[in-house]
């Protein structure tokens, strides 16, 4: 049985043949620790884990407002969906959220899709 062709959208620099016989020579993603940082940056992914989680949530939900309204609390990224690691900062849940600037929406979100440093 022949393998399906690799999509022309996939950059083969980030793939390698699987070392596992059961995979039948299929290509798998390379370990990013073994890819030059310049090549990884070329992909344009967020370098911050929190920003990567935020980008994933935006992709999943479709818009900033839907991310904010997300009810999938069993998702491991749910508490981090607003682009802030709530586990690393001491916080007062009763205190109002700070917003600054004219491009700020409630909750520390900027209208341009970025998350403010709150």
HUQUIBEL-V5189 format. One record per pair of residues at least 4 apart in sequence whose C-alpha atoms are under 7 Angstrom apart, sorted by the first residue. I is the first residue (numbers start at 1). J is the second residue. Records with the same first field share a line. If there is no record, write none. Layout:
BEGIN
I = J, J
END
This chain:
BEGIN
6 = 10
14 = 29, 30
15 = 27, 28, 29, 30
16 = 27, 28, 29, 30
17 = 25, 26, 27, 28
18 = 23, 25, 26, 27, 28
35 = 39, 40
36 = 40
37 = 41
38 = 42
39 = 43
41 = 45
46 = 51, 52
48 = 52
49 = 53
50 = 54, 83, 84, 85
51 = 55, 83
52 = 56
53 = 57, 77, 81
54 = 58, 81, 82, 83
55 = 59
56 = 60
57 = 61, 67, 81
58 = 62, 63, 64, 67
61 = 66, 67
62 = 66
63 = 67
64 = 68, 113
65 = 69
66 = 70
67 = 81
68 = 82
72 = 78
73 = 78
77 = 81
80 = 84, 85, 86
83 = 115
97 = 107, 108
98 = 108, 118
99 = 104, 108
100 = 104
103 = 110, 111
104 = 108, 109, 110, 111
105 = 109, 110, 111
108 = 115, 116, 118
109 = 113, 114, 115, 116
110 = 114, 115, 116
END
